[in-house]
Amino acid sequence: MGAKIRNRLGRLRPVVALNNVWRGARLRWHRDRLRDLGVKKPWFGLLKHADVAGKGKGVARLDRPDGLDELRSDPHFQGLPEDLQESLIAWPERGYLVAEGFFDRDLVARLNDELDGLMDAGTIREHHLSPRFMDVHRHAEAAGEITDDPRLAEMVELILGRPGWLFQTIAFIRGSQQNAHSDAFHMMTEPPGFLVGVWVALEDIDEGSGPVFYLPGSHRLPYVMTEDLDVEPGSALLVPDKNDAYVRRIREVADDAGTEPERFVARAGDVLFWHHNLLHGGTGITREGATRRSLVAHYFGEDVLCYHEVTERPVQRAIA
């Protein structure tokens, strides 16, 4: 089935609703969050920002005016190396932090070997819309060791002020060359701000391999949601295709902000943490045949409503 056909089928509201019913066990927690927020919508239905905005309570720790004072008093923060402490203190201004050499190069090498074996065996396959491999932690032991590392959980909790949970992993072999975007349009929370992105370099990156870029401080810009886009409203049957309108709007927002992007030219084992709303993407690949092996993980905060603004689907979660 072609990518365009699959994309259109995925936007059919009855198809999405039926899929949600079929996977009802993964949406029990979503039903609880809807009830907590007083949202009068069916748990298996579609959801967008305009339906829930302002209903949630709470602000992520480092988005609060008193967040740094609370952070400094946290024993886990006090036990961190000085460089990580300094980076966390700069988070409210920058919206990201870099942890050099966070993971051992031997662990990274083992994950690369596992990914190669899984690709050769056909166990993992590229996503139909873009060159990436989804949820590799379910198959690669080393990926699970990375995502389950208690130091990652500690960093996420220090940023959000509450525990996080792993939503997904994405493995890249080549650079994404992706336009600037905020994760919030793809993985939104109510209240907003309760997601942390984690990017792990699986090899030494150079300028020709299409490094990640980000716009420092852009997390403080307004969240761009469907109601901010020049997009057709869709219909009773079909969710509108929002991607092109979103790219155009983010380009306008970034231009208006006037912030110069920075590139993350990482070494194997380095980690980039970023804010839910930080604008980031992938630069162009300029060296023929260059790879940019990396592992991305997204962690939601506990006890918040989570959904995909771009598709209006609720986030599914398997809870043992």
ZITAFEN-V321193 format. One record per backbone hydrogen bond with DSSP energy under -1.0 kcal/mol. CO is the residue of the C=O (numbers start at 0). NH is the residue of the N-H. E is the energy in kcal/mol with one decimal. If there is no record, write none. Layout:
BEGIN
co=CO nh=NH e=E
co=CO nh=NH e=E
END
This chain:
BEGIN
co=1 nh=5 e=-2.4
co=2 nh=6 e=-2.5
co=3 nh=7 e=-2.2
co=4 nh=8 e=-2.7
co=5 nh=9 e=-2.1
co=7 nh=10 e=-1.1
co=8 nh=11 e=-1.3
co=10 nh=238 e=-3.0
co=11 nh=15 e=-2.3
co=12 nh=16 e=-2.6
co=13 nh=17 e=-2.5
co=14 nh=18 e=-2.3
co=15 nh=19 e=-2.2
co=16 nh=20 e=-2.2
co=17 nh=21 e=-2.5
co=18 nh=22 e=-1.9
co=20 nh=23 e=-1.5
co=22 nh=25 e=-1.6
co=23 nh=26 e=-1.7
co=25 nh=316 e=-2.6
co=26 nh=30 e=-2.3
co=27 nh=31 e=-1.7
co=28 nh=32 e=-2.0
co=29 nh=33 e=-2.4
co=30 nh=34 e=-2.1
co=31 nh=35 e=-2.4
co=32 nh=36 e=-1.9
co=33 nh=38 e=-2.4
co=38 nh=40 e=-1.5
co=41 nh=44 e=-1.7
co=47 nh=50 e=-1.7
co=48 nh=51 e=-1.3
co=48 nh=52 e=-2.3
co=51 nh=54 e=-2.3
co=59 nh=62 e=-2.1
co=60 nh=63 e=-1.6
co=63 nh=66 e=-1.7
co=65 nh=69 e=-2.0
co=66 nh=70 e=-2.6
co=67 nh=71 e=-2.7
co=68 nh=72 e=-1.1
co=70 nh=73 e=-1.7
co=73 nh=77 e=-2.1
co=74 nh=78 e=-1.1
co=76 nh=79 e=-1.8
co=80 nh=84 e=-2.0
co=81 nh=85 e=-2.5
co=82 nh=86 e=-1.9
co=83 nh=87 e=-2.4
co=84 nh=88 e=-2.2
co=85 nh=89 e=-1.4
co=89 nh=93 e=-2.6
co=90 nh=94 e=-2.6
co=93 nh=216 e=-3.0
co=94 nh=274 e=-2.5
co=96 nh=272 e=-2.7
co=98 nh=101 e=-1.1
co=98 nh=270 e=-2.0
co=103 nh=107 e=-1.8
co=104 nh=108 e=-2.4
co=105 nh=109 e=-2.2
co=106 nh=110 e=-2.1
co=107 nh=111 e=-2.2
co=108 nh=112 e=-2.1
co=109 nh=113 e=-2.3
co=110 nh=114 e=-2.8
co=111 nh=115 e=-2.4
co=112 nh=116 e=-2.1
co=113 nh=117 e=-2.5
co=114 nh=118 e=-2.6
co=115 nh=119 e=-2.4
co=116 nh=120 e=-1.9
co=117 nh=122 e=-1.9
co=117 nh=123 e=-1.1
co=129 nh=131 e=-1.9
co=131 nh=126 e=-3.0
co=132 nh=170 e=-2.9
co=134 nh=137 e=-1.5
co=135 nh=138 e=-1.8
co=135 nh=139 e=-3.0
co=139 nh=143 e=-1.8
co=140 nh=144 e=-2.0
co=141 nh=145 e=-1.8
co=142 nh=146 e=-2.6
co=143 nh=147 e=-2.1
co=145 nh=148 e=-1.2
co=148 nh=151 e=-1.3
co=148 nh=152 e=-1.5
co=149 nh=153 e=-2.2
co=150 nh=154 e=-2.1
co=151 nh=155 e=-2.6
co=152 nh=156 e=-2.3
co=153 nh=157 e=-2.3
co=154 nh=158 e=-1.9
co=155 nh=159 e=-2.7
co=156 nh=160 e=-2.6
co=158 nh=61 e=-2.0
co=159 nh=60 e=-1.6
co=162 nh=301 e=-2.5
co=164 nh=299 e=-2.1
co=167 nh=297 e=-1.9
co=168 nh=134 e=-3.5
co=169 nh=295 e=-3.1
co=170 nh=132 e=-2.3
co=171 nh=293 e=-2.1
co=172 nh=291 e=-2.8
co=177 nh=281 e=-2.2
co=180 nh=279 e=-2.2
co=181 nh=184 e=-1.2
co=182 nh=186 e=-3.1
co=184 nh=309 e=-1.6
co=187 nh=306 e=-2.3
co=189 nh=304 e=-2.0
co=193 nh=300 e=-2.2
co=195 nh=298 e=-2.4
co=196 nh=273 e=-2.3
co=197 nh=296 e=-2.7
co=198 nh=271 e=-2.6
co=199 nh=294 e=-2.2
co=200 nh=268 e=-2.7
co=205 nh=208 e=-1.6
co=207 nh=285 e=-1.4
co=207 nh=286 e=-2.1
co=210 nh=282 e=-2.6
co=211 nh=263 e=-2.8
co=212 nh=280 e=-2.1
co=213 nh=261 e=-2.9
co=214 nh=217 e=-2.2
co=216 nh=219 e=-1.7
co=217 nh=220 e=-1.8
co=224 nh=227 e=-2.1
co=225 nh=228 e=-2.0
co=228 nh=230 e=-1.4
co=236 nh=12 e=-3.3
co=237 nh=234 e=-2.5
co=241 nh=245 e=-2.4
co=242 nh=246 e=-2.4
co=243 nh=247 e=-2.2
co=244 nh=248 e=-2.2
co=245 nh=249 e=-2.8
co=246 nh=250 e=-2.0
co=247 nh=251 e=-1.8
co=248 nh=252 e=-2.5
co=249 nh=253 e=-2.9
co=250 nh=254 e=-2.2
co=251 nh=255 e=-2.5
co=252 nh=256 e=-2.0
co=253 nh=257 e=-1.5
co=261 nh=213 e=-2.1
co=263 nh=265 e=-1.4
co=265 nh=204 e=-3.2
co=266 nh=269 e=-2.7
co=268 nh=102 e=-2.2
co=269 nh=200 e=-2.4
co=270 nh=98 e=-3.0
co=271 nh=198 e=-2.8
co=272 nh=96 e=-2.1
co=273 nh=196 e=-2.2
co=274 nh=277 e=-1.5
co=275 nh=183 e=-1.0
co=278 nh=214 e=-2.3
co=279 nh=180 e=-2.0
co=280 nh=212 e=-2.2
co=286 nh=289 e=-2.2
co=292 nh=201 e=-2.4
co=293 nh=171 e=-2.4
co=294 nh=199 e=-3.1
co=295 nh=169 e=-2.4
co=296 nh=197 e=-2.5
co=297 nh=166 e=-2.9
co=298 nh=195 e=-2.3
co=299 nh=164 e=-2.6
co=304 nh=189 e=-2.0
co=305 nh=314 e=-2.0
co=306 nh=187 e=-2.7
co=307 nh=311 e=-2.7
co=311 nh=46 e=-2.5
co=312 nh=307 e=-3.3
END
